[in-house]
Amino acid sequence: MLVATDWSELEVAQVQGRSRLITCRNLQPLKILNPAAPASSCHAVLSSYGGGMVAGDTIRLRIKGGPNTQLFLSSQSNTKIFKSIDGQVAEQHIAGELAAGALAVVFPDPVVPQAGSRYRQLQHWHLDPNALLLVADWLHSGRMDIGEKFEFHSFFSELKVRRQGRLVLLDRFAFHPQEQVATAPANFGAYQTVLSLYLVGSPYDPRFVRLAQQFQQLKLSIPDTPQFDLSGHDCLVSVTQAKEDVYVLRAAAHSRQALQPLCAQVLQTLAGEDFFGYNPLARKY
């Protein structure tokens, strides 16, 4: 049974009108960075001491967003999953809670499972009815720059979100390249990287409405609207309104570069004054 001491902790609260990290507890191999934010929001960056996760590593992170707080959670670089030589699995668990009016955006770099690796990730969130959550889940086929594609042993991902105790989103994905054909049309086809964006919040929240509209615009790639035109990039985008308070965007591409314009548009919206007031990743890419 897990106890409180098994978990790293990250808690954000309003302090003199600004979102501030009031609790930050790191347990190896996780390291949490807290770069200064020019606006009233809080930016936390997930890092590691070894540049990735080795077999047997377990990261457990508990996140709490207080009333009317703004948290942008990113990663320092790709989450590299190294080879498992003894059957052990690298695991990452995130358990999050958002209070009324809170905004949390989880926007890490891609997970890159290397040849022979085993990885399992879980995210479970509990939201107040007036909270807003955006989660990005990005998977590469492997170290594409050296020609490594779907050579990992296993990958499992689960995202579960509840609003006011009601389950509104449950998305599970598992893939075993040795048992499934990665290039089959029903799986990845010719694509090497897949990005999913999950938006959960109140349909009466103007921020939720704005992001939902942008999801639809990104899917349509309107030719007469250059800022949303992705037709010149080698990627495929689909959008689903799963429920009135849940939208899911999925994008597949041959390279990370092909998906950067989509990410840039989402980040540009998040830089608006009604969100974070700046782009936390502007200086990263």
Secondary structure, 3 states (H helix, E strand, C coil): CCCHHHCEEEEEEEECCEEEEEEEECCCCEEEECCCCCCCCEEEEEEECCCCECCCCEEEEEEEECCCCEEEEEECCCEEECCCCCCCCEEEEEEEEECCCCEEEECCCCEEECCCCEEEEEEEEEECCCCEEEEEEEEECCCHHHCCCCCCCEEEEEEEEEECCEEEEEEEEEECCCCCCCCCCCCCCCCCEEEEEEEECCCCCHHHHHHHHHHHHHHHCCCCCHHHCCCCCCEEEEEEEEECCEEEEEEEECCHHHHHHHHHHHHHHHCCCCCCCCCCCCCCC
